[in-house]
Amino acid sequence: MKKAFYLLAASLLISCQHPVDRMVARNEVYKAEKEFEKMAAEKGMAEAFFYFADDSATILRGNDSLIKGKENIRHYYNVRSNPDAKLSWTPDYIYVSDCGTLAYTYGKYIYSIKDSSGNLKESSGIFHTVWKKQNDEWKYVWD
């Protein structure tokens, strides 16, 4: 057990020894957020939340509902989302790890939909997303 711990610690130290331009990484994460938002507007929430998800991503919806895995996330949005609803967001803060492989964002979102009378109803809140770099792409692992 002790040996496994030291191997893990050593691999983390080695993987973090290469300097990363954190500003470049922050810009990549910002771009991923905006592409995610654009896809949600153009192709729907189910497709966007599926495409940008890591295979093992988890989303928290409601107070205590965890949806785990990208296929389950797509199913959740296919069943629960209204195709006429719009979702927009902008990260107010982006943090990238020293290694440049993990990041988190938070900011404000606006969810809007027209009611049966045609009146626009909006709700807003705060989002928090954790991102993981895979090859040259950022995928979210938590939303």
C-alpha positions in Angstrom: 0.0 0.0 0.0 2.8 2.4 0.9 4.6 1.6 -2.3 1.5 2.4 -4.4 1.1 5.7 -2.6 4.8 6.7 -3.4 4.3 5.7 -7.0 1.2 7.8 -7.3 2.9 10.8 -5.6 6.0 10.4 -7.8 3.9 10.2 -11.0 1.9 13.4 -10.0 5.2 15.2 -9.3 6.7 14.1 -12.6 3.6 15.0 -14.6 3.6 18.5 -13.1 7.2 19.4 -13.7 6.6 20.6 -17.2 5.6 24.3 -17.1 2.2 25.1 -18.5 1.2 28.4 -19.8 -1.9 28.8 -17.5 -3.2 31.8 -19.5 -3.3 29.7 -22.7 -5.0 26.9 -20.7 -7.5 29.4 -19.3 -8.3 30.6 -22.8 -8.8 27.0 -23.9 -11.3 26.4 -21.1 -13.1 29.6 -21.8 -13.4 28.6 -25.5 -14.7 25.2 -24.4 -17.3 26.9 -22.2 -18.5 29.1 -25.1 -18.5 26.2 -27.6 -20.6 24.2 -25.1 -23.0 27.1 -24.8 -23.3 27.5 -28.5 -23.9 23.8 -29.1 -26.7 23.9 -26.4 -28.3 26.7 -28.3 -27.9 25.2 -31.8 -28.3 21.4 -31.2 -30.1 21.3 -27.8 -29.0 20.6 -24.3 -29.0 16.8 -24.6 -26.4 16.9 -27.4 -24.2 19.6 -25.9 -24.2 18.0 -22.4 -23.4 14.6 -24.0 -20.6 15.9 -26.4 -18.7 17.9 -23.7 -19.0 15.2 -21.0 -16.1 13.0 -20.0 -17.2 9.3 -20.1 -17.5 9.3 -16.3 -19.0 12.8 -15.9 -21.5 13.5 -13.2 -24.1 16.2 -13.1 -26.0 17.4 -10.0 -29.6 18.3 -10.8 -32.1 19.3 -8.1 -30.9 19.2 -4.6 -29.8 15.6 -4.5 -30.0 14.0 -8.0 -26.7 12.8 -9.4 -26.7 11.6 -13.0 -23.5 9.6 -13.7 -22.0 8.8 -17.1 -22.4 10.6 -20.4 -25.1 8.3 -21.8 -27.2 8.8 -18.7 -26.7 12.5 -19.0 -27.9 12.5 -22.6 -30.9 10.4 -21.5 -31.7 12.8 -18.7 -31.8 15.8 -21.0 -33.7 13.9 -23.8 -36.4 13.1 -21.2 -36.4 16.3 -19.1 -35.4 19.2 -21.3 -37.8 21.3 -23.3 -36.6 21.9 -26.8 -37.9 25.4 -26.7 -35.8 26.3 -23.6 -32.7 28.4 -23.9 -29.7 28.2 -21.6 -26.9 30.7 -21.6 -23.9 31.2 -19.3 -20.6 32.9 -19.0 -17.8 31.9 -16.7 -16.9 34.7 -14.2 -13.8 32.8 -13.0 -11.6 30.1 -14.5 -8.9 28.3 -12.5 -6.4 25.9 -14.1 -4.2 23.6 -12.2 -0.4 23.9 -12.2 -0.2 20.8 -14.4 -2.7 22.3 -16.9 -4.9 19.1 -16.9 -7.7 20.1 -14.5 -9.7 23.3 -14.3 -12.8 24.7 -12.8 -15.2 27.5 -13.7 -18.0 29.2 -12.1 -20.4 32.0 -13.2 -24.0 32.9 -13.9 -26.5 31.1 -16.0 -29.9 32.1 -17.4 -32.5 29.5 -18.3 -35.4 31.0 -20.3 -38.6 29.6 -21.8 -41.9 30.9 -22.9 -45.0 29.9 -21.0 -48.3 28.8 -22.5 -49.3 32.5 -22.9 -46.1 33.3 -24.7 -44.6 35.2 -21.8 -40.8 34.7 -21.4 -40.0 33.2 -18.0 -36.4 33.3 -16.8 -34.6 31.8 -14.0 -31.0 32.4 -13.1 -28.4 30.9 -10.9 -24.7 30.0 -10.4 -23.0 27.1 -12.2 -19.8 25.3 -11.2 -18.0 23.0 -13.7 -14.9 20.9 -13.3 -13.0 20.3 -16.5 -10.3 17.7 -17.4 -8.0 18.0 -20.4 -8.0 14.9 -22.6 -5.6 14.9 -25.5 -6.2 18.4 -26.8 -9.8 18.7 -25.7 -11.4 19.8 -22.4 -14.3 17.7 -21.2 -16.3 18.3 -18.0 -16.3 15.8 -15.2 -18.7 17.6 -12.9 -21.5 20.1 -13.6 
